[in-house]
Amino acid sequence: MITNKDYTLNFRQLGLITVPKGTRVSHWTATGYDEKIHFVCEYQWIDTNYPEINKLLRHDIGFYGLDVPKEYVTEL
């Protein structure tokens, strides 16, 4: 699955973050598979778009997850 348009949100203490269109997402969570979840599972865009906070943002997305709403997701 991938995002079908840019998704902007206020992410934790880091402020506004935009997950770009075409970013891969997954139903896999730390506790297993959940079809209601669409976690970001691709991180290259972070280094490109947020170089000043890339390490912290990668950590927080990997540790806490970033769930993209269903209306922003398309099956491949």
DRENFIKOL-589157 format. One line per field, with one value per residue (C-alpha): residue number from 1; x, y, z. Coordinates in steps of 0.1 Angstrom, whole numbers, plus 5000, padded with zeros to 4 digits. Each point is the difference from the previous one (the first is absolute). Layout:
BEGIN
resi c(NUM/...)
c1 c(X/...)
c2 c(Y/...)
c3 c(Z/...)
END
This chain:
BEGIN
resi c(1/2/3/4/5/6/7/8/9/10/11/12/13/14/15/16/17/18/19/20/21/22/23/24/25/26/27/28/29/30/31/32/33/34/35/36/37/38/39/40/41/42/43/44/45/46/47/48/49/50/51/52/53/54/55/56/57/58/59/60/61/62/63/64/65/66/67/68/69/70/71/72/73/74/75/76)
c1 c(5000/5011/4987/4979/5005/5021/4989/5009/4996/5013/5023/5009/5022/5016/4973/4985/5013/4989/5001/5005/4977/5015/5013/4996/4978/4993/4974/5028/5003/5021/4972/4992/4979/4971/4981/4988/5036/5020/5034/5027/5027/5023/5023/5022/4977/5009/5037/4991/4972/5010/5038/5002/4978/5004/5015/4973/4972/5012/5002/4965/4983/5018/4993/4965/4988/4983/4965/4988/4962/4984/4989/5036/5010/4998/5006/5028)
c2 c(5000/5036/5034/5014/5037/5020/4996/5029/4997/5015/4971/4999/5029/5003/5022/4997/4970/4991/4963/5003/4983/4966/4991/4963/4991/4967/4983/4985/5014/4992/4976/4984/5005/5025/5010/5032/5013/5015/5006/5018/4974/5020/5027/5014/5031/5009/5006/5020/5021/5004/4998/5021/4975/4969/4978/5010/4997/4966/4988/5012/4987/4966/4998/5016/4995/5025/4988/5014/5003/4974/5027/5009/4963/4981/4963/4991)
c3 c(5000/4994/5008/4971/5010/5024/5036/5024/5038/5032/5011/5037/5011/4966/4984/4965/4980/4965/4989/4962/4975/4990/5035/5009/5029/5018/5022/5021/5036/5030/5011/4967/4969/5001/4969/5017/5002/4972/5015/4980/4993/4976/5013/4972/4997/5036/4991/4969/5015/5036/5002/5032/5020/4980/5027/5026/4974/4988/5036/5010/4968/5005/5037/5003/4964/4977/4990/4967/4997/4976/4976/4993/4991/4968/4995/4975)
END
